[in-house]
Amino acid sequence: MTTIAFIGLGIMGLPMARNLARAGHSVTGVVRSDAAAERADREGVATVRSAADAAAGADVVITMLPDTPDVEAVVDAILPALRGSALVIDMSTIDAGATRAIAARVAAVGGRYVDAPVSGGEAGAIDAALSIMVGGADADVAEARPLFEAMGRTIVHVGPVGAGQVVKAANQLIVAGNIQLVAEAIVLLRAQGADLPAALEVIGGGLAGSTVLERKRDAMLAHRFDPGFRLQLHAKDLGIVERAASSKGLALPLTAAVTQLVRALVARGDGGLDHSALLKLAEELNGTPTSGGHSA
């Protein structure tokens, strides 16, 4: 049994913490409200109100937070409470350069650091089926692997600290591009009068099939955009891709295009919707605005 402080009990973080608890680990999460504490308690996760309190005495601290400043703020809070050679695992999606700087700060107080961003969305977190891309020293990754196995199915050590974030950035541009192309295909198929469920079923069985198509098509066809992964977070991730590409002088034209579409949706107030809501904009650009179903 490992004593774990889990900081970030959101849409994905809470089921991840629950799966760790179900695997037999002692998990303490950080909450800000009684309602959040009650939700965590139902999942077998103990709670405190302070990151420093959660980290004190923990063997492992896991963060699952929205953005780079959030992780930096939590590290500020936990460093004084961090036990000796405790292992800090960041499973957020943040900037790779910032990740390396945070790791150096943890190492300066005797701790160890692994970056392990995830892919798979809410469904993957609930089903313990996440893909986890891991950056860190061999020994630290080996120590963390049993924890990753309680949360995911595909766990790959991709290099030193920061490498996980680089791979996650590439993952996010592929996901966004794939969703946009599925959205445009739906617009095309509808305009031509095709049977949409049948068309997407046969497309999914061929070379154009993808996890995005498999997991998102029913909700897209029903215009249900309840957030599994919010557009505002995907916009943040694509900003990370943009900065990484710029730092190396890379030209990524399709990435730039889908980034602008995601940002347009966020700017007009749709940032809280699932990233499959790219369909809304694709339809509106073609004079066929979303109808029916739920948009939030």
N, C-alpha and C positions, 0 to 999 in steps of 0.2 A: 504494500500500500504506500502510495506517495501522498504527501500533504501538499495540496495545490491551492494557490490563491488564483482565482479566475476573475479578471477585471474586464468587464464588457458583456453584460448579460442581455444582449439585444436579440434581434430576430434570429441570428445564427448562434450567438454566444451562449444563450441559455440552453438550447438543445445540445450543444457541444459539451457544456459543463455537466449537464445531466448524464450524457453518455460516459463521461469520465467517472462520475459517481456510481453509475451502474456497473462499471468495470471494477469497482471495489476501492477506488481512491477516495481520500478525504478531501472534499472540495468546498471551499469557502468563496462565495462571490461578493461583489460590492454592489450595493443598491442605494438609491436615493429616496425611496418612498416605501410606505407600508405595502402598497399594492404590488410593487416589484418584489418585495421580500416574500409576500404570500405566493406569488407565482414561482419563485425559486424554491420555496419550501415544498411546494407540491411536486417538484421535480427532484427532490432529494438533495438540494444544494443549500448548505447553510449560508447565512449572510451576515455581513457587517456593513457599516456605513462609510468606512475609510479604507482607501487603498493601502495605506501604511499598516493599518490593523490587520488586513488580510495577509499582507506579505510577511509580517513578523512571524518568524518560526516556520515559514513555508519552505519546503524543499524546492518547489517549482512555482514560479509566477507566470501565468499566461495572460497576455493581453489580446483582446479582440475588439478593437476600437475603430472609429470612423476614419481618422486622418492622422497625418504626421504630428501636428501639434498636440493631439490628444495623447498619443503615445509618449511624447516628450514630457508632457505634464505629469503623467502617471509615473514615469521613471524618476522625475524630480521628487515625487512624493514617497516612492518606495525605497530609494537608495539608502537613506539612513536606517531603514528597518530591515534591509536585506541580510539574510543569514549567510555568513561566510561565503562558501562556494555555491550558493543557490543558483539554479538555472532559470534564466528569464527567457521565455519563448514568446515572441510576438507573432501572432497569427493574423494581424491586421494587414491591410494593403496600404503601404506607405512608400515614401521615396527611398531608393536604395542608398543614396549618399547619407541621408539622415540616419538610416539603419546602422551604417558603419560607425557613425559618430556616437549613436546611443550605445552600441556594443562596447565602444572604447570606454565610455563612462561607467558601464556596468563592470567591465574588467578592472577598472581603476580601484574599485572597492572589493575586489576579490571574487566577483560573480562571473558567471558565464552566460553567453547570449546566443540564441538561435533565432533566425527569422524563418517563419513557416506559414506564409500566406496560403489561403485555401481557395478552391473553386468548387462549385456545386450548389451554391445557393441555399435557401432555407430547406429545401427538400433533402439535399445532401447532408446538411447538418443534422436534421431530424433522423435520417436513416443511417447515420454514421458511415456515409458513403462519399465523403469529401475526397477530392484530390488535394494533396498537400505537397507543396514544393519547398524544399528545406535547404537553407543555407546555414553553414556552421562548421565547426571542427568535427572531425570524425567521431571522437569519443563523446562529445556532447549530443550529437545527432543519434548515436547509438543508445545513449541513456534515455533520450526523449522518445524513441521509436515506439515503445509499448503504449505511451500516451497517445501518440498519433494513431496507432492501430485501434484505439477505442473510439476514434472520431472519424476515421477515413478508411478508404480501401486502396487508393493509389498514393503511396508515399515514396517520394523520390528525393534523394540527396543530390542537389544540383550544383553544389560548389560551396565556397566559403561564405561567411556572413555577408549578406547583401544579395547573394545570387538568387535566393528565393524570390526576392522582390523584383528582380529583373525578369525572371521567368513569369511571375504573376502579371507584370505589365504587358508582356507579349500575349498572355492568355486573355487579358481584358480587351485588347484590340481585336483579337480573333472573335471573341464572343459578340462584341458590339457590331462588327462587320457582318457576322452571320445573322444576327437578329434583323439588321437592316435589310439584308438580302431576302430573308424570309418574308419580311413585311412587304417588300416590293413585289415578290412573287405572288403574294396574296392579292395585292391590288391588280396585278396583271391577270391572274386567273379569274377574279371576280368580274373584271371588265369584259372578259371573253366568254362569260357565262358558264364557266366550268363548275362542276360539283366540287366545292372546296375540300370537304373532308376526304373524299375519294382521291382527289388530286394530290393532296399532301401525304396521304397514306402511301401512294405508289412512289412519289418522290422520295419519301423517307426510306423506302426499301432499296434505293439505288445509290449511286455514287454521291448524290446530293444529300443523302441522309446525314443527320448530325444529332448530337445530344440536344442542341438548341431546338431543332425542329421537333424532336421527340417530346421534350419537356414543355415547350412553350406553345405548340400549335393549338391545342384545345382552348387554352385561355385566350389566345389571340383571336381565334375564330369567334369566341363568345364575347370578345371585348371586355375581358376581366383583367384588370391591371392592378390588382391588389399586390402590394410590394413583397416580392421575394428578394429582390435586389433593386434598390431605389435608383432612379435615373440620376439623382444628385450625387450618389456615391460613384456611379459609373462615370459621370462627368469628371469627378475628382481623379479617378483612376486614369482616364484618358489624358488628363493634364500631366500626370506622372509620365505616361508614354511620350507625350509631346516634349517634355523637358529632357528626357533621356535621349530621344532622337536628336534634338537640337544640340545636345552636348557633344554628339559625334558627327554632326553635320549631315545627318541622314535625310533623305527625301522619302516620305511615306504618304503619298497623295490620298490613298483611300482612307487611311487612318485620319488624316486631316478632315476629310469630308464627313465621316461619321461622327467625329468629335464635334463638328459644328452643328450637326443635327441634334445630337444629345444636348448640347448647350442651349440650343434654341428651345427645346422642350422645358429645360430647367428654368430658363429665363422667363418663360411665359407662365410659370407656376405649376408645371407638371412634375417637378423634381421628386415629389413623394410617391409617384407611381412606379410600378415595375418597369425595368428597362425594355420589356416587350412593348411598352407604349410607344416605341418608335413607329409602330403600325399606325397610331393616330395621326402622326405628322405625314406619313407616306400617303394615307388616304386623303387628308385635307389638301395636300399639294396637288392631288389629282381630282379634286372636286367631289370626293366621296367621303364626307366626314363620318367619324365613328357613330354608330347607332346601336342601341340595345345594350344589354349587359351592364356591367358596372365599371366605372372608371377610376374608382379609388377604394 
